[in-house]
């Protein structure tokens, strides 16, 4: 028989090993993975870092900033999912060349339609948004290889500008989106032509032809089966970083405003004023301010000048034919002035533009289409003639929430990421500040409905509050006791709600009798509280006092129950308001603490910081990433 202490030790060791295995597999911690559990920074490293083998901080900072943008990740998921649903031939078909059009770069167009940079960026951002249980560092080499293949060039490993890289990547993503959308439109047009001309062999004569509003269409290739494509009237969300601005010009002499041409942008470059301190609002005002330009040739003023010249020639004309010709030209010029001064009349020889008067105009820019993600670049470069470029070290204060637009088209943006730069104009290091948002872009939020489990209407269930009970008729509880009792009833109803409620309250008295008709003495006790002396009644009043009938006692009990019910309901409402306010304060505090957490990422080094730490980087801030605030879905 084995020794009993040895057996106990063996069993204890086996149990300890089993417990360690269970803890490691089901609840891994940083102690087993050679991390100190007491270190707060070790426990909160919930983001993947990027290695920096050779001056790659400009690439790492851009990728980490893009990884924290929810709208961009949703766009990448939707766009690639749409491409997977469509036929591959849609994005391999090239458009026909039109007359008087420049020759197309077919290699670049096929690369844009395939969306290789879009796919490469999605893979990279998915890897950066993992939630590792220990410190993890990856390389951006795969995405750099995608960029080099797309542009057919090599990216220099010397120190580069992060803003230039982001500009190239964002413009490329925008071009791939528009090329893919144009390919989808051509594919739908080809399907419509096949269905109209009768060449759609996959559609029988008995089946209805596919309309333009249905989502089931034929592939442009007859050898491919029918596929699901986007409906022609489907509105796509577009590239989230793309917005539009237009420059408005107004002549100060005739107040003519030419038609403005919208200009697309993926990043707003704002010059930093050359002073010690400024604000982001000042940078916006400087970029969108109204400026005045002299010596401008106004189209309407030129036509007006030509009209005056033709009128002078009309007075000097000697023959009837010359007068008729000049009058016809005058009529055409007047029609052009009234309809469209930018398009001069045809077959009318106007005076040379050098003889037209010069005017003073006002010009200002405005945003006509607000992007879902607004990228702001603070240009800190100072270029001096005959000297090297220097960096503007002015402090720029920026808000966490940025309102843009007027009173009618107001848009509110929230800061999600920022890039800072430390160093000189030609060298330095980039860091990324990224808000600790853990988005789940593949999930669907609960949309409010009129009926069902996600409806905003209250559930039609009976009241869970118990019947109100009062003490003896002669005593009256204090307000504090009522509030305390109401709060207890609210708690009980939340934990275990009552299915039924009593229809009438029960009255208790010190002297209870089985008779439904109270005596005159009980009425006398009810009329005056026990804490106060009973008033004396005169013989006349005592004789006139009658014993009430049973109906009168029921009315008396009902009126007292109504009064007590009102007091009880008011106390219940007050207690519930106290509970709701306390719960709202707790939820708001948790939400505020969660929104105040940021990651400060320097390549593979990651640590936590607060919003105040980021807002204090006024001297180093270089790029800001704002995302439009949408109405929260409850």
Secondary structure as GFF3:
##gff-version 3
##sequence-region A 1 634
A	DSSP	alpha_helix	4	26	.	.	.	ID=ss1
A	DSSP	alpha_helix	40	43	.	.	.	ID=ss2
A	DSSP	beta_strand	49	50	.	.	.	ID=ss3
A	DSSP	alpha_helix	57	67	.	.	.	ID=ss4
A	DSSP	alpha_helix	70	85	.	.	.	ID=ss5
A	DSSP	three_ten_helix	88	91	.	.	.	ID=ss6
A	DSSP	alpha_helix	106	114	.	.	.	ID=ss7
A	DSSP	alpha_helix	116	128	.	.	.	ID=ss8
A	DSSP	beta_strand	137	138	.	.	.	ID=ss9
A	DSSP	alpha_helix	141	151	.	.	.	ID=ss10
A	DSSP	alpha_helix	162	197	.	.	.	ID=ss11
A	DSSP	beta_strand	216	217	.	.	.	ID=ss12
A	DSSP	beta_strand	227	228	.	.	.	ID=ss13
A	DSSP	beta_strand	243	251	.	.	.	ID=ss14
A	DSSP	beta_strand	263	265	.	.	.	ID=ss15
A	DSSP	beta_strand	268	271	.	.	.	ID=ss16
A	DSSP	beta_strand	277	279	.	.	.	ID=ss17
A	DSSP	alpha_helix	280	288	.	.	.	ID=ss18
A	DSSP	beta_strand	291	296	.	.	.	ID=ss19
A	DSSP	alpha_helix	299	316	.	.	.	ID=ss20
A	DSSP	alpha_helix	320	339	.	.	.	ID=ss21
A	DSSP	three_ten_helix	353	355	.	.	.	ID=ss22
A	DSSP	beta_strand	359	369	.	.	.	ID=ss23
A	DSSP	beta_strand	373	379	.	.	.	ID=ss24
A	DSSP	beta_strand	381	382	.	.	.	ID=ss25
A	DSSP	beta_strand	390	391	.	.	.	ID=ss26
A	DSSP	beta_strand	395	397	.	.	.	ID=ss27
A	DSSP	beta_strand	401	404	.	.	.	ID=ss28
A	DSSP	beta_strand	411	423	.	.	.	ID=ss29
A	DSSP	beta_strand	428	435	.	.	.	ID=ss30
A	DSSP	alpha_helix	479	495	.	.	.	ID=ss31
A	DSSP	alpha_helix	520	527	.	.	.	ID=ss32
A	DSSP	alpha_helix	539	544	.	.	.	ID=ss33
A	DSSP	alpha_helix	550	595	.	.	.	ID=ss34
A	DSSP	beta_strand	597	602	.	.	.	ID=ss35
A	DSSP	beta_strand	605	610	.	.	.	ID=ss36
A	DSSP	alpha_helix	611	615	.	.	.	ID=ss37
A	DSSP	beta_strand	621	628	.	.	.	ID=ss38
###
